[in-house]
C-alpha cells in the first residue's frame, strides 16, 4: 500500500489497483487487469466507480450483457475482430455467436503507479489481439485520479490512450453502425451504469434526452437516482479538444453514444458513423475525462465546473 496526505493506492499484484480517499475511507475505484472469460473479450476495466459518498455508479456483468464491465476501453468492430465481447453484429443477420472473432486487450506491465498529495497516476502498457492471439496493436494507457473536492462532492478521472498499429495493413475501427445497424455506433471508451440508473437524465451543452444519440458536443452528462442509498449522482463525460483530429491534418469527429433505456450507457465513440483507418505504424491517441459527482447537477453547474477545470 502507498499512502500520502491525499489519495491511497492498494495494489493486489496480478489482479487490481484500488484507490481510496483517506478522509472518508471510500474506495473511489478499482482498476482491474486480472484474467477474464475469453467470450467476454478480456480487457482491463474500472469497477466499481464510487462517488465521494460511497455510492456505486458502474455496473459489472449485467445479465443482459455479461461483457459490460464498469468503464472500459473497447473496440466493437476492429478489422473484422470483436474486442467488445459477446455476440458480433453481422448486417442482415443480427447478433451472432462468433467466438472466432472475439479478441482481447492484454496487460503487459505498469510503467508507473504512484500517488502524490492530490493525484494518482497509473501508466500501463497493453497489447491488442484477435482470437488467434497475434499482435495487432500496442497501447500506452494512462489513468489519473485528481481534483477530489469534498465541497462540491466530486472527483475526476482522466483516461488517455495511444494505440499503435503493429500489423502490416491498416487497422479499421468501426461500430455496429458502420456495419449497417442504425444508431448503434458504440466503440471506444464505454461506461455502463447501474441498473437503478435506467431512465436517468441525459444532459448536453445545448439539449437533453436520448435524442443526443449520435450528436457531437464537447461533453455529455448523465444524472440518476440511486437504488438503496438516498440521493442522486451525476457523471460528466468530456473528450479533449484534440480528439477530433487524427493523422496528418486529418479529421475524424467524435459522436456520442448514449442510452437511458433499456440500460444506462455512454461512450464518446470515435467510429460512430464512419470507420477510422489507422495505417501500419501509426498511433491513434485519445484523451477523456469523467467527473463523478454526488447530487443532481444542472447544466449551468456542469458548465461552470468544466470552465474552472480546463484541459
N, C-alpha and C positions, 0 to 999 in steps of 0.2 A: 504493500500500500504506500502511496505517495501522498503526503499531507502538507498543506501550506496554510497560510492565513485564509485562503479562499477555497476553491473547489478541491475535492479529493478524488484520487484515482485508485481503484482496486482492479488489478489485472489478474484474472484467472487464466493463466497462460494456456493457449490452445483452445480457448473457449470464448471469453468475452472480456471487455473492459467496461467497468461501471463507474460513472461519475456522480459524485454526491455533493450536495450543497450542505456544508457542515453545520450551519446555524440551526436548520430545521431537521437535518438528517435525511432529507428526501433524496432518493436516487433519481436524478434527472433523466438519465438514460443508461442503457446498456448497448454497447456496440458488440454484436455477436458475430464471430467469424468461424466458429467451430463447425463440424460436419452437419450436413442436412441431407434430406432424402433426394435422390437423383431425379425423381419425377418432378420435384418442385424447383428444378434449376438452381441448385445450391449456390448461394452467394451471401456475403455479409449483409447484415441489416441492423437497424436501430429499433429496439423494442425491449422493454417499454419506454416510451417517452412520457414524462410526467410534468405537470405544472409545478410551480413552487409550493402549492398547497398539497401536492402529493397525488393529484388525480391523473389517471392514465388517459392518454389521448391517442393511443395507437391500438390496433388490433393485431392478432397473431394467429395464423392458420384458421381463419373462419371457415365454417362448414360449406360455404358457397364457393370459396377459392382458397384451398389449402396453401397455395404458394404466395398469398398476400401476407407479408410479414413486416409490420410496422412501417418504417421509412427505409426504402432501399433503392439503389441504382439498378435499373433493369434494361433489357433490350428485347422487346417483344418480337420483332422481326429483324433479323440480322443476317443478310445474305442467305436466306433460307433456313437459318437456325432460330431456335426459340430459347433465349436466355431470360425468359419471363417466368416460365414454369407452367405445368399442366397442359391442357389441350392447345392445339395450334389452329388458328383460323385459316381456312382454305376457302377462297371465294367460290360460291356456288354449292359448297358442301357444308359450310358452317365450321364449328369447332370439332376437330378430330383428335383422337388419341394417337399421337405420332411420337413415341418415345425416342425414335432415332433422330428427331430434330431438337430434342431438349439438351441444352448445353449447361455451362456453369461459369461462374466467376470465382477464382480460387485465390485465397490469401497466400501471399508468398512470405512477406516479412513486414515488420514495422520499422520505418526509419527513425521514428520519434514518437514517444508517448510521454508527455510532460504536462505539469501543472504549474502555472505561475500564480500570482496573487489574484488575478482577475480573468484568467483564460486557461483552458485546456486545449492541447493540440494532440491529435492522433494523425500521424503521417504513415501511410500504408502503401505497399506495392502489391498488385494483384495481376493475375493473368486470366484472359478470356478464352474459352474453349467451346467448340461444338461437341456433339455427342461422342465423336471418336477420340477426343482428348488432344487433338492437335492444337498448336498455338495460333490463335488468330489475332490477339491483341495483348499489349501490356498496358496496365493502368497505374498511374500515380494518383492517390486519393488523399485528401486532407479534410479531416473533420475537426471543427473548432467550436468550443462552447464558450460563450462570452456574454457580456452585458447582462449579468444577473442582477436584477433590480427588484428588491422586495417592496419598494414603494409602489411601483406600477404592477407588481405581481407578474413579472415577465422575465424570460431569458431567451437568448438567441443561439442558433446553431448555424454555422456556415459550412457548406458542403462543396468542396472543389474537386474536380476530376479532370484528368488528362489521359485520354485513351489513344494509344499509338497503334496503327495498323501494322501487324507483322506478317501479313500474307503477301504474296506476290501479285495479288489482284485487289481491286477496290473492295472495301467493306461497305455494304449498303444498309444503312439504318432505316428501318421503316416501322410500320404500325399496322394494326388491322385495317385502318382506313386506307393506307397506301396499298393494302392488299385487296381492297374492294368493299369493306364494311363501312357504311356511313357513320360519321361522328363517333368513332371509336379509336381515336388517334393516340392511345396510351403507349408510352415508352419513356425511357429515361428515369429520372428521379420520381418515385411514386410513393404516395402516402395513403395508407388505409386507416380510416378512423374506426373507433369502437362502434359496436352495434347500436348503442344508445345515441350515436350521433346522426342516425338517419333523420331526414327532414331538417337538417341543420340549415343555417342561413349562409348563403354564398354571397360574398361582397367583393366588388371590384372598384376601381377608381371612379368609374362613371356609370355603374349599374349594379344590379344584383340578381341572383337567382340562377337556375340551371341553364338559362339561355346564354350564359357566359361560356358554355362549352364551345371550344374551337376558336374563341376570341383571343385577341392579343392585348396584353396590358403588362406593365412592369411588375404588378403584384396582384395577388388574389388572396382573400381571407375566407376562412370557414369558422363559423361560430355555432356552438351547440350546447345543449344541456346534458349534464352527466346523468347516468344511472348511478344508483347507490348514494353518491355524495350529492349534497345540495349545491346548486350553482352551475355556472357556465364556464366554458373555456373558449378561447379564440386562438386559432393558428393562422399566421400570416406567412404566405409563401411569396418570395420575391426572387427574380432572376437578375443577375448582374447585367448592366447595360451592354457589356461586350458579348453577351451570349447570342445576340442576334447576328453575329458575324463569324465566319469560319473560312479558312483558306486565305489565299492572297486576294484581298478585295472582294471575296465572295460574300453573299448574304443568305442566311437561312433562318428566317424568323421563328421565334418560339410561339406556340399556341397552347392555351390552357385546356387540359382535360380535367373535367370536374363533374362529380355526381353527388347528389344527396339522396337519391333513390336508385336501386334498392339498397345501396350502402354509401357510406361517405368515402370519397376518394378525390385526390388532387394530384396532378402531375403537370409540370411545365414541360410539355412534350417538345422535343427537338425534331420530330419527324411526324407531325400530325397529318398533314395533307400531302406532303411530298417527301420522297426519300432523300436522305442526306448521304452523299457518297464521300467516303474517306479514302484517298489514294494510298497506295503502299508507302509506308514510311511516314505518312503524315499523322498529325496529332489533333484530335478533337478535344477542346478544352471548354469546360462549362463551370459556372460558379453560382451557387444558390444560397439563399438564406431562409431559415424557418424560425419564426418568432413564436414562442409558446407562452400564452398568457392566461392567467386566471381572469374570469369575467367575460361579459359580452361586449366587446369593443365595437364602437361605431366607426363609420368611415372616417370621420374627422380625427378620431383618436388614432386610428391606424396611420393615416397620412402624416400626422404630427410625429408619431414615433419614427417613421421611416425618414422624415426630414431631419430629425435630430440624430439619427444613426445612419449616415450616408455610407455608400460603398467605399 
